[in-house]
Amino acid sequence: MTLLRHLAVAVGAGLILLALSVKVTPYRDYQIAEVAAYVVAVAGLTVLIGLSGQISVGNGAFMAVGGYAGALLLIHQSWPLALVFAASAVIAAAAGAIFGLAAARLRGPYLAGATLMLAVALPSLADQYTGVFGGDQGLSASITTPAFLGATFPPTRWQAWLTCAAALITLVLLANLRRSRVGRSWRAVRDDEVAAALSGLNVARLQILAFVVSAACAGLGGALLAVVTGIVAPGAYTLTLSIGLLTAAVLGGLGSLPGAVWGSLVLVLVPTYLTNVTASHGLSGAASSSVPIAAYGVVLIVVMLVFPAGIQGALRRIFGPAAPAAAVPLNALRRRRPASEHEEEGIHEKIT
């Protein structure tokens, strides 16, 4: 029944997005596609942090892996888009597994520092192997609209349809994984590693698996974003992107898949709005580019003070059980015993 319920919600959301994409302008279609690509990456990160309790500041690097993998496959192979997206996720998952082997031995700020190093170092490989990755100019990742849609069909609408379909499929898979035995084991490891190990869970394996799932989502999100923007370049995968993904996951609500949607909307729409506002007030250059970053910090501080469980947690408090709960607030990243009603429910499920 859980799978059917998730599928029903996804189909309903897909129909709404389909109707919306037909009504809006091409630029709004582009924004919808961009939001959907970020939803995939942020959803994987919120599962990693909110369920398994591991902090990552380097998922932008896994987006780069998926983006470059997708671009190279589009350039050198004639694979269908679905296969390109799947291969990008698998390649990024393999990179996540390699990094997860080391990450399983690290905790707290040490793990955050290691992922931070990954986010800084990995995009620089494009400059070292310009013949493969195109250097600063990057690689082309453009796609064409299928012929059966007609020559006048807007390409941005086709991109919106592709990315939204991929995002909905990813959310359904993650929602079922979250309620599976693996998801309950992740919550047990997050709440108390020692107790989880004593109950027979393989903590290291579960933590590596969480990194693999998160990296696969980031890789798929990177491939989707490459198709939307039409290019893959190292300048698109800087440390700012990794920090933006982390901010979106925290703002939306850690461990909450609907929170990944709210966080992605903030990640895409707020910088655009602030850039327009600063430009209208005569600000330009470095001052204009720093305003969105400063705004992220202000919004993050306000949300964490007023609603520690993020936007989804705020909706839960306002509308009650009608809104899905965020799994864990930001202060729960510290190792602690479960205190909230939601966490007690997760532990009860694990025991039973």
N, C-alpha and C positions, 0 to 999 in steps of 0.2 A: 504493500500500500504506500509505503514511503516513496518508492521509485515512481509510482504512478502519480502521486501528488506533486512531486518535483517536476515530472514531465508536463503535467497539466499547467503548473505555474509558468514553466518555460514556454509552452505553446501560447498561453495567453499573453505573456510579455512580448513574444515574437510577433504576434498579430498587432499589438499596439505599436511596436517599433516599425513594423511594415507600413502601417497606415500613416504614422508620423513622418517617415522618410519620404513618402509621396507628397506630403503637403508642404514641407519646408523647402528652403532654398538650398542650392548646391553647397554653399558654405556650411550650413547647419548639418547637411548630410556628412560633410567632411568631419565636423566636430563629433557627430554621433559615432562615426567610425573610429575616431581617435579615442573617444571615451571607452568604447568597447574593447579596443586593444589594451588600454591601461587596466580595464577591469580584470582581464585575464591575469596580468602580471601581479596586480595588487591582491587578487583573490589567493594566489599561491603564497604570497608573502604573509597575508593575514592568517592563513592556515599554519604556516611555519611558526610565526610568533605567537599567535593566539592559542593554538592547540598544543604544539610541542614545546613552547616556551623558549625557543632559540631566537636570539636577536641577530638579524642580518642587515648590514648596511651596503650590501654589494649586489643586490638583485639586478641592478642596471647592467652589470657585467654579463649576467646570464641572458638578459635581453639582447645584448650585443652578440652573444654566441648564436642565439636563434635568428637574429636579423641577418647576420652575415651568412649563416648556413642557408637560410631561405633565399637570399640574393644569389649565392653561388649556384644553388640548384636551379633557380630560374634562368640563370645565364647559360649554364653548361648542360643542363638536362631538359628534357621535354616532359617532365612529370606533370600530372594534374595538380591543381592548387591544393586540394585536400591532402595529397601525398606529400607535397612540399611542406605544408604546415605540420603534418605528423612527424616528418623527418626532422624538422627544426626542433620540435619539442623533445624528440628522442636524443638528439645530439646535445641539447642543453641539459637534459636529464643526466646524460653520461658525465658531462662536466660537473654537474652538481654532486654526483656520486663520488667523483674523485676528490672534490673539495670537502664533501661531507665526511670522508674518512678521517681527515685532519680535524674537522670541526667537531666531531664527536668527542674529542679529547679536550675541548676548550669550553669555557663557561663565561657568561656575563660579558664584561668589557673586553676580555681577551678574544672572545668569538667575534664581537662587534669590530674590534681592531683588525682581525684577520680578514673579515669580509670587506672592511673599508680598504685595505690594501689591494684586495682583488678588484674592487671597483675602480681604483686609481690606475692599476698596472695593466689590466687586460686590454682596454681600448688602445693602448699605445702599441700593441702588436701590429695594428694596421700600418703604422709608420715603418715598422721593421721589415714587413713583407709586402711592399707596395705592389709587386707583381701579382700577388694573389688577392689582396684586400683593397687595392686601389689607392692606398695612402690617404691623404687629406681629402681627396676628391670623392672617395668612397666608391660604391658600386650601385648600379642601377637595379631597381626592384620593381619596375613598372609592369602592370598587367593590362590586358585589354578586356573590354566588355564582351561577353559572349554574343555571338551573332544572332542568336534566337531572340535577344531582347531588342534588336533593332539598332540601326545606325545612330539614331538620335537619343538613345537612352543615356542619361547622365552617368558618367563613370563614377562620380562620387556616391551616387545612390547604390551602385553595384558594390562599391567598397563598403558602404554602410551595411548592406545585406550580408556580405561575407563575414565581416568582423562581428556583427551582432549574433549571427548563427554560431560562430566559433565560441563567442563569450557565453552564450546560453548553454551550449553543450558542455563547456568547461564547468560552469556553475552547477549544472545537474550532477556531473561526475563528482565534483568536490563535495556537494551536499550529501550525496550518498556515502562517500568515503568518510565524511565527518561523523555520520551516524553508524558506521560500521564498527567492527571490533578493532580495527586499526585506529580509528578516530578516538574510541574510548581509551585505548592504550596510550595514545598521545596525551590525552588529558591527564591520565594517571601519572605519566612521566613528568608532565609540566607541574603538577601539583606537588609531587614528592618523588624524587628519583630513587631514594633509598627504599621507600615502601614499594615502589613499582618493581624494583629489582628483586626484593624479597618475595614478591608475589609471583615471580617466575617470568617477568617480562624482560626481554633483551633490550635494555635501554639504548645501547649504542646502535643497534640495528634500527630501532624505531627512529632515532634521531637522524641517521643517515637517510632513511626512507623519507622523512619529512623534507630534508634538503633536496632529495631527488624530485619529489612532487613539486616543491616550490620552484626549483630550477626549470622543470619542464613547463610549468605555467609561464614563467618569465620568458623562456625561449619561444613559446608560441606567441606570447604577447609581442615580443620583438619582431618576429616574422610578420605578424599582422600589421604592426606599426610601419614596418618597411614597405609593405604593399600600399599602405595608406599614403605615406609621404613620397613613395617612388624612389627613394634613395637610402642607402645605408652608409653612414660616414662616422668616423670616431667622434666627431664633435657632438653627435646626438646622444652619446652614451657616456657622458661625463659623470663626475661624482654628484652633480646637481640632480641628475635623473634618479640615482639611487636614493638620495635623501628625499626627493619628491615622492618616490614610491613608499618609503617608510612613513613619511608624513601622511600620505593618503590612507595607509592602512590604519594608523593610529587615529586619525580624525574620523574615519568611517566607523571604527569599532573593531578592535582586535578579535579575531576568531569569528567574526560575523560576515557571511558572504554578502548580504545586502549592504553591509558597511563598506565593502569593497566598491560597490557602485557609487555610494555617496562620496567616498574618498576620491574616486576617479573623476567624478564630476567637478569636485573642487580643484583637482590637479589640472584639468583642462580649461575650465571656464574662468577661474579666478585670475590666472595670469593674463589671459586675453582681455578681460574686463579692466584690470588694473593698468595694463599697457595702454589701452585706449584712453583711460582717464588721465594718466600722466602725460600722454601726447597732447591731449586737449588743453592741458595746463602749461604747455610749453617746455616740459622736461624732455630731455633726450640723452642719448649716449649712456654712460655708466649709471647716471642717476635713474634713468628710466628702467634699466635692466635690473637694478637692485631693489626696486619697489616690490615686485612680486615675491622675492625671497624674504624681504622683511615682513610682508603681509602674511606669509606662511607661518613665520615665527609667532606673530601676534595672535593669529587665529588658533594655532596649536596651543599656546599658553592659555587662552581664554577657554577653549573647549575642554582642556584637561582640568582646569580649575572648576568649571561649572558642571561638566559632564565627563567624569573620568572614563566612562565606557564608550566615549565617542558619540558621533551623531546618531548611530543606531541605538545606543544606550539611552540617549535623550528622547528619541521617539518612543522607546519602550516605557520610559517614565511618564510620558505625556499621554500615550494612547493605551498603555497597559498591555495585556497579553495579545492584542491584535497585531502588534509589531514584533517580529522575531528579535530575540534578545541577542546582544553582543556577548560573546563567550567570556571575555575576561577584560577588565580595565587595564590601563597602562601600568598602574602601580603593582599589578599582579605579576609583572615580569620578575619581580624579586621572588626567590624561592620561598614558598609559604605553604601552610596547610590550607585546604579549601575553606572559604568562609561564606561565599555567596550561595544563594538558593540554587542557582544554575549549576555551580560547580558541585554541590552536594548531590544533585541529580545525576551528574556525570559519574561521580564515584559510586553511587548506588547502582547505576547501570553496569559499571565495571565488575562490581562484586557479584551481582545477580547473573 
